[in-house]
């Protein structure tokens, strides 16, 4: 009987000391705080941007009576707190407002444009990870122990230069080279599949350079560890050695930075989409800024902010699954 009891205790998972509940509660509390900040911030956009929303809706030729009528119909003559409560109530019911320029629901505009932004942003992240991790590891292995200093210097110089070039400059150079001079790819639009190549390249080059430098540094640190010297002494194949023993120890820092880069890509896509006339959220929000279409600006900023927050939460969860030790510190910080 005692043996059976001991076996049952050993088979029972020890969840009492698990950091997951505290970690998730802390992250959800942080998510709630960020959402409240986003809602307040997007509401204040209308108050902070110069210009009268009622005048924008009425048009440049509208008289004072018409402007006042629209202001009353839109509730813009109500106290600020009342306007905010109406705005927040609409968000809770999925109502992001109506575009001043087109008269369409903002949610429909975002639904139409979001897949285009997600397409190039996700492709850029996948390519960045697929290229930067092998590239950084290969350079670190080739230059291990101070060998091939010329290669190491060239790698650092090239990635530093390319990684510092702004996205709109890269986008313009790519158009000049591949669309105008070589006539290999379309310079704008999204009508064909090959039209995605240049926008994705413009978004990918800087992240590849940044991640590759991080992976090269982390790989060099891992290769100097005692357990790696022990693993090399067993003479496994090169692929088995680096994939099994080195790569898992690189993933925490790489995925952390990858999550930050993905969040940054949502912002960088705004400029890249404008350069390539890509019909995503970036082009939509820039067009709304020109037309002072406040509801569209509010809706796009709110959606991008929520997506960035959720992506950061997803990265933290993935890191916790890969390395449960990271939850201890994060749960304590929360």
SULKACOR-V728526 format. One record per residue. N is the residue number from 1. RES is the residue in one letter. OMEGA is omega as a letter, one per 20 degrees, with the letter a starting at -180 (999 if undefined). Layout:
N_RES_OMEGA, N_RES_OMEGA
This chain:
1_X_r, 2_X_r, 3_X_r, 4_X_r, 5_X_r, 6_X_r, 7_X_r, 8_X_r, 9_X_a, 10_X_a, 11_X_a, 12_X_a, 13_X_a, 14_X_a, 15_X_a, 16_X_a, 17_X_a, 18_X_r, 19_X_a, 20_X_a, 21_X_a, 22_X_r, 23_X_a, 24_X_r, 25_X_r, 26_X_a, 27_X_r, 28_X_r, 29_X_r, 30_X_r, 31_X_r, 32_X_r, 33_X_r, 34_X_a, 35_X_r, 36_X_r, 37_X_r, 38_X_a, 39_X_r, 40_X_a, 41_X_a, 42_X_r, 43_X_a, 44_X_r, 45_X_a, 46_X_a, 47_X_a, 48_X_a, 49_X_r, 50_X_r, 51_X_a, 52_X_r, 53_X_r, 54_X_r, 55_X_r, 56_X_a, 57_X_a, 58_X_a, 59_X_a, 60_X_a, 61_X_a, 62_X_r, 63_X_a, 64_X_a, 65_X_r, 66_X_r, 67_X_r, 68_X_r, 69_X_r, 70_X_r, 71_X_r, 72_X_a, 73_X_a, 74_X_a, 75_X_a, 76_X_r, 77_X_r, 78_X_r, 79_X_a, 80_X_a, 81_X_r, 82_X_r, 83_X_a, 84_X_r, 85_X_r, 86_X_a, 87_X_a, 88_X_r, 89_X_r, 90_X_r, 91_X_r, 92_X_r, 93_X_r, 94_X_a, 95_X_r, 96_X_r, 97_X_a, 98_X_a, 99_X_r, 100_X_a, 101_X_a, 102_X_a, 103_X_r, 104_X_r, 105_X_a, 106_X_r, 107_X_r, 108_X_r, 109_X_a, 110_X_r, 111_X_r, 112_X_a, 113_X_a, 114_X_r, 115_X_r, 116_X_r, 117_X_r, 118_X_a, 119_X_a, 120_X_a, 121_X_a, 122_X_r, 123_X_r, 124_X_a, 125_X_a, 126_X_r, 127_X_a, 128_X_r, 129_X_a, 130_X_a, 131_X_a, 132_X_a, 133_X_r, 134_X_a, 135_X_r, 136_X_r, 137_X_a, 138_X_r, 139_X_r, 140_X_r, 141_X_a, 142_X_a, 143_X_a, 144_X_r, 145_X_r, 146_X_r, 147_X_r, 148_X_a, 149_X_r, 150_X_r, 151_X_a, 152_X_r, 153_X_r, 154_X_r, 155_X_a, 156_X_a, 157_X_a, 158_X_a, 159_X_r, 160_X_a, 161_X_a, 162_X_a, 163_X_a, 164_X_a, 165_X_r, 166_X_a, 167_X_a, 168_X_r, 169_X_r, 170_X_a, 171_X_a, 172_X_r, 173_X_r, 174_X_r, 175_X_a, 176_X_a, 177_X_a, 178_X_a, 179_X_a, 180_X_a, 181_X_a, 182_X_r, 183_X_a, 184_X_a, 185_X_r, 186_X_a, 187_X_a, 188_X_r, 189_X_a, 190_X_a, 191_X_a, 192_X_a, 193_X_a, 194_X_r, 195_X_r, 196_X_a, 197_X_a, 198_X_r, 199_X_r, 200_X_r, 201_X_a, 202_X_r, 203_X_a, 204_X_a, 205_X_a, 206_X_r, 207_X_r, 208_X_a, 209_X_a, 210_X_a, 211_X_a, 212_X_r, 213_X_r, 214_X_a, 215_X_r, 216_X_r, 217_X_a, 218_X_r, 219_X_r, 220_X_r, 221_X_a, 222_X_a, 223_X_r, 224_X_a, 225_X_a, 226_X_a, 227_X_r, 228_X_r, 229_X_r, 230_X_a, 231_X_r, 232_X_r, 233_X_r, 234_X_r, 235_X_r, 236_X_r, 237_X_a, 238_X_a, 239_X_r, 240_X_a, 241_X_a, 242_X_a, 243_X_a, 244_X_a, 245_X_a, 246_X_a, 247_X_a, 248_X_a, 249_X_r, 250_X_a, 251_X_a, 252_X_a, 253_X_a, 254_X_a, 255_X_r, 256_X_r, 257_X_r, 258_X_r, 259_X_r, 260_X_r, 261_X_r, 262_X_r, 263_X_r, 264_X_r, 265_X_r, 266_X_r, 267_X_r, 268_X_r, 269_X_r, 270_X_a, 271_X_a, 272_X_r, 273_X_r, 274_X_a, 275_X_a, 276_X_a, 277_X_a, 278_X_a, 279_X_a, 280_X_a, 281_X_a, 282_X_r, 283_X_a, 284_X_a, 285_X_r, 286_X_r, 287_X_r, 288_X_r, 289_X_r, 290_X_a, 291_X_a, 292_X_r, 293_X_a, 294_X_a, 295_X_r, 296_X_r, 297_X_r, 298_X_a, 299_X_a, 300_X_r, 301_X_r, 302_X_a, 303_X_r, 304_X_r, 305_X_r, 306_X_r, 307_X_r, 308_X_r, 309_X_a, 310_X_r, 311_X_r, 312_X_r, 313_X_r, 314_X_r, 315_X_r, 316_X_a, 317_X_r, 318_X_r, 319_X_r, 320_X_r, 321_X_a, 322_X_a, 323_X_a, 324_X_r, 325_X_a, 326_X_r, 327_X_a, 328_X_a, 329_X_a, 330_X_r, 331_X_r, 332_X_r, 333_X_a, 334_X_999
